[in-house]
């Protein structure tokens, strides 16, 4: 925000006797408000906001964030100090208790695991590609036991997944592929949610929101850190979901805004943590639409949704396919994508290629989903589904399954799991 000259409503060249007094105006109960403050020469809007909030309100830097500069009231030079200034009006967001907990968790994790910037593997000759490592439905905080265990098993599965994805990368490299980017989309339900989430699940929630977020941040941090060792560039993105938001018990409907999602808190805080560590090869992409992330990886365009918004149409695969067709017809967010990733149903499936498009259903990384199995018969092993994109299309759609899960499945159903 150093250059605000594009604001035509500014009183160009106006010099006041002294900069006007900053104002902070928030409606009762709202975290979003309007602020008027002075930016000194060389400052950006966020720096100036931090300075005035500390001086006038006594709050820490980062407690408020600039959403947008809405008006430049005047600029000139302070006659008393000779310092150039710009007097601006901005819409800002005040950090919520959940944001504070997430920030503290991220910085606590960074303090425990300090990073040194490391060089990625040197590209080798081979087929240029992008790797996709989608993570979905970890539901950290779910304390009840599903077919494949509860919270402790989910944590162990996440640690396994970080190593398994590295092994998968190494196998692709040996097969002649050369990765120029690794994309890690978080397809939602990273945490389980707390009080008032769902009638039949509140009693098995074992962690509060701060603990859930700290575990989710740590898990994604581990996976991103591994990816940075393997590719010259890493993209991290995510979408809104249902468990990551607050719901009303009586109607099971979300009562918070789609942007008030723990996945986005996670993304913002990891972006801050990696930036502080001097890691510039990680790009954190916040979606324009909270429910749909669209990323062009240099080879193909891939969209990610959680999957809780489309109306259910018999099966998970059919539900998502019909939703995507409607998006294409209406030329909405996911229309330009050649690949659609969908979570929510804890079910791994693939449709396509159809008209050059692939629909990839993502399994969960928690212990499974008794609900979807009982209601529709859709279930699959927990795991991750990495794949490659090249100029020639999608390659090597895989399903990685923890060996411990395979053993549990053999014990429960007998025989060998194909």
N, C-alpha and C positions, 0 to 999 in steps of 0.2 A: 504493500500500500504506500510505498514511498512516493510514487507519482500519482497525484490525484487531479491532474490537469484535465482529465476527461469529464469532470463534473462541470457542466456548462452553467449550472445555477450558482456557482461560486462567485463571491464578490471579489473578483480579481484585483489585486493590488491594494485592497483596503488595509490601512494601518490603524489599529486601535490604540488608544492611550495605554491600555494594558490588556492582556488576554482575558477573555471573559472567564468567569468561574465555572468549572466543570459541574455537571449535574448528572445524578444517577436516579432514574425513575423506573421503578418496578411496581406492577400491580400486585396487590396482596395475593399471595399464594402462587405467583407466577415466577418461573425461572428466566423468562425472557423479558427484557426491558429496553429502554432507550437511554442512551448516554451521550452527553455532549462534553467534549474534552479537547485539549490543545495538544497537537503533535509538534514537537520541536524539530529543528532541522536534522535530517538524518534518521529520524525515528520512523518506524512503521506503526500502523494502527494498533496492533496487539501490544507492542512495546509501550506505547503511550498509555494504553488502557491499564496495563499492569502497574505502571508508575503511579497513575492517579488513584487507582483502587488501593494501592498500598498506602499512599500518602493520606487520602481522605477517609478510607474505610478500614484501613489496617489489615487488609487481607493479603494472602500470599499470591505471588505471581502465578498465573494460570488458573486462578479461581474463577475468573470471568474470561470468556472468549468472544471475539468479534465475529458475529454472523455475517454482517455486511455493513459497509459504510453507505449511508443513505443520503448524506448531504454534506457539502463543504460550505460552511457558513462564510468564512473569510480566510485570507492568508496575508501575511506581510511580515513586519519586523517589530518585535517588542521594543519600544523606544527606550525602556529602562535598561534592558540588557543587551540590545542589539542582536538578539537571537531570532532567527527566522522561525515562524510558527504557522501552523494551519489549524484553524478551529473547525472541527468536524462533528457531525452527528452520526451515530452508528447504532445499529441494533445488536445487542449483546446477549449472551446466555450465561447465567450464573450457574456454577457447578453444583449439581445436586449431591445429596448424601451418597448416592450410588456411584456417582462420578468420583467423589473423594475416595471412596473405598477402592475403586478400581485403580485410581492413580497411585494410591498407597501400595496396592498389591503389585503393580507393575514395577514401581521403584524398589520395593522390597526384593522382588525377584532379581532385578538388575544388580542390586547390591550383593546378593548371594552368588550371582553368576556373572561377574564382570566379563565383558567381551573385548577382544582385540580385533580390529578389522583384519580380515584374512583374504588372501587372494583366492579366487575360484579356480577350479581345474582349468587348465588351458584347453581351449577348443581343439578337437582333433578332426582330421579329415573324415567326412562321412555325410550322411543325409541330415541336412539341417532340420531341426524340429523344436517344438515346444513341449515340455512335459507338464501334465496336469496332475496335481495331487489333491483331489477334492476330499474334504473332511466334513462329515455330516452327522447330526443326531448323537452327539456324545452324551448329552443330557446329564452333565456332571452335577451331582447332588441327589440323583435318584438313588434312594437307599434300599429299596426293595429288591428281592432277587427275582430275576427273569430266568429264562431258560439258560442263558449264558452268564449268570452272575449279576452282582450289583456293583456298587461304587468301586470297591477295591479292584475288581476284575476289569472295570472300564479304565481305571488309571493304568493298570498293567498293560492293557491292550493298546493304550495310547503310546506308552513307551515302546512297545513292540512295533507299532506302526511307523514311528520315526526311523527305526533301524530297517524295517522291511522296505520302506520307500527308497532308502539309500541303496539297498541290495538290488531293487528293481531297476533303479537308475544305472547301476554298474552293469547289469545284464544287457540293457538297451545299448549302452556305450560299446560293449563288446560285440554287439550285433551290428554295429556300423552306424549308429545314430549319434549326432552331435547336437547337444541341447544348447540353445542360445538363451532360453528363459525357462524358469519353473514357475508355474502359476498355482497358487494355493487358494482355492475358493472355499470359504466357510459357508456351507449350505444351510446353516441354521440349527436351532436347538442345541447350541453348545452347552447351555446350562439347563437345569430342570425347572427353574422357577420356584417361587416360594409361596407364602400364604395366599390363598384364594386362586391358585392356578386352575386346578381341575378337581372336581368332587372326589373322584376315585383314586387320586394320586397324592393329595396333600399329605396324607398320613405317612407316606414313605419318603418324603423329602427330608434328607438327613443333614443338609448344610444350609447356612444362611447365604444371602446373596453375595456378600463379600468373599466368603470362602469358595463359593462356586466360581466366582470370577477369577480369583487367584489361581485356582486349579486350571481353568480354561486358558488363562494367559500363559501359565507355565507350559501347558501342553503345546499350544500353538507356537510359543517361543522356541521350544525344542525342535519342532519340525522346520520352522523357518531357518533356524540356525544351521541345521543340516543342509537345507537347500542352498544356502549361501556358500557352502563349501563346494557345491557341485556345478553351479551355473553362473555365468557372468551377471545375470539379472534375475531377481525374484519379484513376483507380483503377488500381493496378498489382498484379497477382497472378501466380501461377505454380503449377506442379505438378511432382512428381517424375517422373523419366524414367530411361532406361537409360544413355545415354552420360554423363550428369551424375553418375553414381554409379560406384563401383568394382566391377568384375566379376571373376569367376574365369575364367582362360583355359580350363581344361579343360572346364568345364560351361557357360560363358557365362552364368552366373547371378550376380545381384547378391549381393555378400557384405557390403554395408554396409546400415545401416538406411535406410528410405525418407526419413527426415528428414535424413539425411546426404547431401544433394543440393546441387550447386553452385548451382542455381537459387535455393534458399532462402538460401544465403550471399549471393548477389547481392541478393536482395530486402532482407535485413536491412541490408546495408551501404549500399544506396541510400537506404533509409529513414533511416538515421543521417545520411548526407551531406546530404539535402534538409532534414532537421530542423535540422541545424547552420546551414544557409544561411537559415533562417527561412521556408521554404516550407511553408505549412500547408494548401495546397489539394491536396496529394498524399496519398492514402490508400493505404497498402500493406497488402494483405489476404493474410495467410497462411491457407491452407485448413485446415479442421478435419481432413480426410482428406488426407494428402500426395499422393494420386493423383488427387483430384477437387476442383477449385475451383468453387464455386457462388457467383455474384454476382447479386444483384437490382439492376439498374441504374436502377430507378424506372419502367421500362416493361415489361421482360420479365426472366425469370430465365434466366441462361445458365451452363451448366456447361462446364468445360474439362478434358480429360484428355490425357495424352500418347498413349496407345494401345498401349503395349507389354505391358500386363497381359492384355487379353482374348485368348482363344484364337483363332488365325487360322482364318477360315471362308471361304476361297476368294478373296475380294477384300477390300481395305481397307474399302470402304463397308459390305459385308455384315457384316464382323467387328464394326465399331463399332455398327451398327444392332442386331444381336442382343444385344450387351452392354448397350446402352441399354434394350432391351425387358426384359431380366432385371432391371436396376436398378429400372425402373418397377414390375415385378411384385412385387419384394421391398421396395419403398418405401425404397430406399437413397438415397445422397447425391444422385445425378443425377435422381431420380424427379420432382422438382418443376420441372425446367427445361424451358423451351419450345425451347431451342436447345442443341445439343451441339457443341463444337469439339473436333476430334481431329487430332493430329499423327502423328508416328512414321513413317508410310509415304511421306512426301515427295510426297504426291499430293493434288491439289485436286479435290474433287468435292462435290456437293450432293444430298442426299436430302430430299424433302419439298416443300411441307408435307404431312405425313401425321399425321392426328389433331391438327393444329395445331402440329406439331413439325418443326423443321429440324435435320438433321445436316449440318455443314459440315466437310469435310476440308481440312486446311491443307497447302499446299505447303511445301517447304523454302526456306530462304534461302541454303543452301550450294550447291555445284555440282551437286546432283542426287543420285540414288541408283542406282548401277549394280546394287547388290544386289537391290533390289525390282524393278527393271526386268527383270533376268535371271531372277529366281525366279517372278515372277507377271505380268510384262507391265505392271504399274502404273507409270506415270511421268507427270510433268507438268512444265511449265516452272517454274523457281524463281520465287518472288514472294511477295506478301502478299495476303490476302483480307479487306479491310475491309468492314464492313456497318453498317447502322443498325438500331436497334430503336425502335419507337414503340408507343403503346397499341394501335395497329391491327395490330401484328405486325412481322415482319422486312422490311426494305426495302433495296434497292440492294446486294445481295451482289455484290462485285466481285472482279476478279483483276488486280492491278497487276504488270506485267512490265517489267523493265529493258530498254530498247531494245537495249543491247549483247547481252543474251541472245537477243533476237529475231534479231539479225543472225547470231549464232553458229548458231542453229537453222536459219536459211535456208541457211547455208553447208554444214551437215551433211546436211540432207535434201533441199535443193533446193526452189526455188519459194517460195511464200508460206505462212507459218504462219497458219492461221485462228484 
